[in-house]
Amino acid sequence: MRPLRTVNPPYRDRHDAGKALAEALSGHAGENNLLVLALPRGGVAVAYEVARALHAPLDIVVVRKLGLPGHEEYAMGAIASGGVRVMNPLPGMTVAPEDLAAVLSREEAELVRREQRYRGAHSAVSPRGRHVILVDDGLATGATMRAAAVAVRQQHPARLTVAVPVGARDSCAELADVVDELVCPFMPEPFQAVGLWYHTMTQASDEEVCHLLKLARSEHAQELRQALKDRRAADLSMPAVALAVPPAPPPLP
């Protein structure tokens, strides 16, 4: 295997990448019915900054990579909420049915655990009729993002955008058939690995995900309350409009 070349990563961390991605998406700021959906865990910090900048609610779509047995870093496919399964072609390789079943069983259990852990008592925000922006911290094979996109498509969004700070050019192009728009400000060649393009990319924890989702819900609710208060104040400050009363008609002869 060729050694990874020395690079100068464009992003300090996921929050820095999220701010850069938000800038690339700034044309959607304030758009009606906008919804930002993050792929946990790594995508949540990126999506938090995007949702904050675009004044949009933040939620999650849980996806699990199906790692190739013995080479778990390589995605042979992915699963997502709603029973979605996407498999990658494996040229020259075969996976025994019992090995695939074991991977599926393990990852399905983890998907359910994460759904329950991250959502708690909060219901999922419905994508129906909304412009949904799917966010992750990077796009390598694209298997997990494709599974997420298929899962969201089943819920009938008005528009579906995939946004990542960095991605492999070929993988980005291969998503064109399932999304309306793809935003990726940095597509290095050769791509090599997502983590290579961050100065710091630590493993995100369940606690960090829960904290950012709670913070995003609180901040968005506060924004909505302030917007309502401003609207009411504007209504009260509008000058009264004097209605002109037409003159009485002349008496009949």
C-alpha angles and dihedrals in degrees: 000000000000114000118250110261122238111263139175105236114224094212130062094202141326094288091053090048090050092055091050091048091048089056090054089051096043092115088072095054113131092007114157118253093011117161126183115207120192129204105227138259108014097021096059098076090048093046092047090063091044094050092046094052094044094045090236134138117259126221137152140245110202116222129172126203116228103223120210108252108259091011102055094166088068113079115225088177145313142241130214140187114292096043095288116159125181121184127197122219112258106203111203093002134096130193120210112242092237091052091050090048091052092051091047093049093050095046095044089055091049091048091055091046092053093047090055095041097049100039101040107169094344119107120226116265108244115240092203111129093357134115100246122201112198112205134191133161093251146340119239114153092355093225096122093044092049090052090049092049092050091049092051093044089059088063094058107242116187090232135002124209126179115207128184131161093226135012148160108266095226093048091050091051092050091060092062092098095059103038137056094216137010121201118192116151095190126044107165122192120245091029100191101167141349095237092056090073096056126074088211124022111162123174108274114231133220088245092056091049093050092046094051093046091050091047092048092050091050095047094047092048089051090050091052092049091049092048090052091048091049091049092052091048090051091050092051093049095053110112117246112258114229111224114222111232111215116234118261113265116256115265117268114257 
